[in-house]
Amino acid sequence: MADDGEMETRRLRLLLELSRLGSMREVADVVHLTTSTVSQQLAVLAREAGTTLIEPDGRRVRLTPAGRRLADHAVTILAAVDAARLDLAPDAEPSGEVRVAGFATGVRRSLLPVAARLAAARSRVRLSIREHEPAEAFALLATDAVDLALTYDYNLAPAAPDPAREEFPLWQTPWALAVAADAPGSRFADFADGDWIVNSRNTADEDVVRTVAALAGCTPRIAHRADSLDLVEDLIVAGMGVALLPDRRPAADGVRLLPLTDTPVWLRSCAVVRRGRASWPPLALVLRLLQETPQP
């Protein structure tokens, strides 16, 4: 490192965004600067660091090994700066808007009870809710478009860890094989080679189906993709395929749930924030209420 240089956190943020996006133009779009400004600021950062941080990669750029190491340090540095900024008034009454992106079931089961408690207490914390699947919610969290993501993964398809995020487990629920009520068969293997319905917005659902089928020695045929659980049930009743659905959710008329005894599947819900942000009083309050909400 250069002895006389001081790194500004804004330049570290630009480097971190570049490590995530891999394009000067995309970084410029995210931070609302011109591409030339981003390039100039990263050049200043390289001088401050006393080493080359980026190098050409075709029409794009990539971080050098030193650049990647500095980006890793930036995660910790920026999290500490955010925590210090948000912790300036820890005794103040929580006040402000908490922006949440979450999957529909998580919003219903976890967030709406929190909203009711905030309203009953006449809290000055407001919730702004957007319905999104996990990958979409993570992308919004990474660009600081939301403060909190309600996401899920599966025991057979766990979400990849990210040092820039902090996770708070909430609840989990088993899943079952959903088939038409009049369909012959009572085991997973009786249906695994048939037509399957998977989520249209989250590949983890398909990963789980293929994993369970592979363990049963079968190859599923993905025929339909739908995000709405109600639509999935309608397709099952119409005889158009089978799917995995929550075991504890009341099944629609015409749908039969078969337990996955050989290879249990669990959906795991969690609240996710950017590292260093959990101490912000409004967000800390919402996280506490989420964790106090009884499991379904």
Phi, psi and omega in degrees: 000146176290132185293329187260011184260146174238125181273128175275142182297330180297325179288324176297322178298319178298318179296319180296318177296321180295322178296330181276321188260328177075013182215129177301318183296318180294322176298315181301319180296319184291319185263002176062046174234171174279157179298322180294323178296316178300315180298317180295318181294323178289328175294320176297317179299320179297320177294319179297322181282339179075024180202162178284130184253333181227158178214155181297147176216080188069233177272357180249191175228163176220159179282141171286170176306321177294321178296320179294321179295319179293323177297321177298317177296325182299325178303311181292317182298312184291325176297319179295320178296316179298318181297319180295318181294317184284343185262012183294329181231067185294338182267357181289150176296129179305132182207134177137179183260128174255116182270124186238135169243125184207160177284154192304313182295321178296321178297314182295311188281325187252315189277322181297321173298325177294317178301320179295320179292321177297318180294318181296326180273001183052042180293152177271005176271128180247146178253135172242118192248133175232133181273120181211150172283164188307312182299321179293318181294320178298320179296319178294322179295320182295329181265008178066025177280340174224162180262336187216137175242129171261113187230177176212158168216188180235153176300332179266355177214069184291148177290144179291135179292151179222119182296344180276355182242153175237130186248145178232104181301141180245292182208167176219156183212142180284154176246158183225167175276122180258122181229167176296142185301328182263008181286135177288147179116151181220005181233158179304317183298338180289342185237348191299329182275359183272196178282139182238152176244126180232172181293138180276349186235004180214114183289343181300325179299314178295322178301318180294314179303312182294325179293312180297318180295318180298320179293335177269002180077028183236165176236110182286149176252110181282112184254328186221151177228127182212144180268326182282127177295327177296318178293322177302315179296321178299319179294323178295313180300325180284359178077024185263001178157183178235168183202170170262132181223159179302131183290330184265002176272128180304126182284148178290159175302133180092000179243134178243134180257128179248127181294146177267081187284325183285319180227087182300142177240128179237131170271133182240122181261144177209159173261136185231135177228164172290139182302133181096352183262346189296342181273354175300122190311312179299318180290321178299321178296314181296319178298319179297316180294323177299316183286340177274344181292129182301147177292148179290000000 
